């Protein structure tokens, strides 16, 4: 068992990744996530136009907004989202495809982690 304070410290550390070398990535792959994955299945080179993180006790919510005007996203169906610390894949989620995106549409993704 870890204490409530440890949960809070872990969530604060994860939130701090937004201000360091973290990357938020999207991709068009969509199969099951392997715990051994080091990258997204089929990543796009899209960079979010907005990123953020909000923490409350042991919960952190990441937000990333991707610009549809980015040519790597236009016309694509997005099926995966990931967070890295610059080297390691920290989180990846696959989901039912959304899109295809027009150049005037943005994709906003919220990803919540709860430290239990």
C-alpha positions as CSV (number, residue, x, y, z in Angstrom):
1,X,0.0,0.0,0.0
2,X,1.2,3.5,-0.7
3,X,0.1,6.5,1.3
4,X,-2.2,9.3,0.1
5,X,0.8,11.7,0.1
6,X,2.7,9.3,-2.2
7,X,-0.3,9.2,-4.6
8,X,-0.4,13.0,-4.6
9,X,3.4,13.2,-5.3
10,X,3.2,10.8,-8.2
11,X,0.3,12.7,-9.7
12,X,2.2,16.0,-9.3
13,X,5.3,14.4,-11.0
14,X,3.2,13.2,-13.9
15,X,1.6,16.7,-14.3
16,X,5.1,18.2,-14.3
17,X,5.9,16.2,-17.4
18,X,3.8,18.7,-19.4
19,X,6.4,21.4,-18.7
20,X,9.5,19.2,-19.4
21,X,10.4,16.9,-22.4
22,X,7.0,15.3,-22.7
23,X,5.3,14.7,-26.1
24,X,1.7,14.1,-26.8
25,X,1.3,12.0,-30.0
26,X,-1.6,10.8,-32.1
27,X,-1.7,8.0,-34.6
28,X,-3.8,6.0,-37.0
29,X,-3.0,2.5,-35.5
30,X,-5.7,1.0,-33.4
31,X,-4.9,-2.4,-32.1
32,X,-4.6,-3.5,-28.5
33,X,-2.0,-1.8,-26.3
34,X,1.0,-4.0,-25.3
35,X,2.6,-3.1,-22.0
36,X,6.0,-3.6,-23.8
37,X,5.2,-0.9,-26.4
38,X,7.8,1.9,-26.8
39,X,5.9,3.9,-29.4
40,X,2.5,4.3,-30.9
41,X,1.6,1.7,-33.6
42,X,1.3,4.2,-36.5
43,X,2.3,7.6,-35.2
44,X,1.7,10.9,-37.1
45,X,4.2,13.7,-36.9
46,X,1.5,16.1,-35.7
47,X,2.4,18.4,-32.8
48,X,-0.4,19.6,-30.5
49,X,-1.1,23.3,-30.6
50,X,-2.1,23.3,-26.9
51,X,-1.1,21.1,-24.0
52,X,-2.0,21.2,-20.4
53,X,-2.4,19.2,-17.2
54,X,-4.6,19.6,-14.1
55,X,-4.1,17.7,-10.9
56,X,-6.4,17.2,-8.0
57,X,-5.0,15.0,-5.2
58,X,-4.1,11.7,-6.9
59,X,-5.8,12.5,-10.3
60,X,-4.3,14.1,-13.3
61,X,-6.0,15.1,-16.5
62,X,-3.9,15.8,-19.5
63,X,-5.3,17.9,-22.4
64,X,-3.9,18.1,-25.9
65,X,-5.4,20.0,-28.9
66,X,-4.2,19.0,-32.4
67,X,-4.7,21.3,-35.3
68,X,-6.6,20.0,-38.3
69,X,-4.7,22.4,-40.6
70,X,-1.6,20.3,-39.9
71,X,-1.2,18.3,-43.2
72,X,-0.3,15.1,-41.4
73,X,-3.7,15.0,-39.7
74,X,-5.9,16.3,-42.5
75,X,-7.9,13.5,-44.1
76,X,-6.8,10.9,-41.4
77,X,-8.8,8.8,-39.0
78,X,-7.2,9.0,-35.5
79,X,-7.2,5.8,-33.4
80,X,-4.5,6.2,-30.8
81,X,-3.1,8.7,-28.4
82,X,0.1,8.5,-26.4
83,X,2.2,10.4,-23.9
84,X,6.0,10.1,-23.8
85,X,8.7,11.7,-21.6
86,X,10.9,12.2,-24.6
87,X,12.2,8.7,-24.4
88,X,9.7,6.4,-22.8
89,X,6.1,5.7,-23.7
90,X,4.3,6.5,-20.5
91,X,0.7,6.0,-21.7
92,X,-1.1,4.9,-24.8
93,X,-4.8,4.4,-25.5
94,X,-6.4,3.1,-28.6
95,X,-10.0,4.0,-29.4
96,X,-12.7,3.8,-32.1
97,X,-11.5,6.0,-34.9
98,X,-12.5,9.6,-35.1
99,X,-12.2,11.6,-38.3
100,X,-11.3,12.0,-41.1
101,X,-10.4,15.6,-40.2
102,X,-10.8,18.6,-42.5
103,X,-8.2,21.4,-42.4
104,X,-10.6,23.6,-40.3
105,X,-11.2,21.0,-37.6
106,X,-9.2,20.5,-34.4
107,X,-9.0,17.3,-32.3
108,X,-9.1,17.8,-28.5
109,X,-8.1,14.8,-26.3
110,X,-8.4,14.5,-22.6
111,X,-6.6,11.7,-20.9
112,X,-7.1,11.0,-17.2
113,X,-4.8,9.1,-14.9
114,X,-5.7,8.2,-11.4
115,X,-3.0,7.0,-9.0
116,X,-4.6,4.3,-6.8
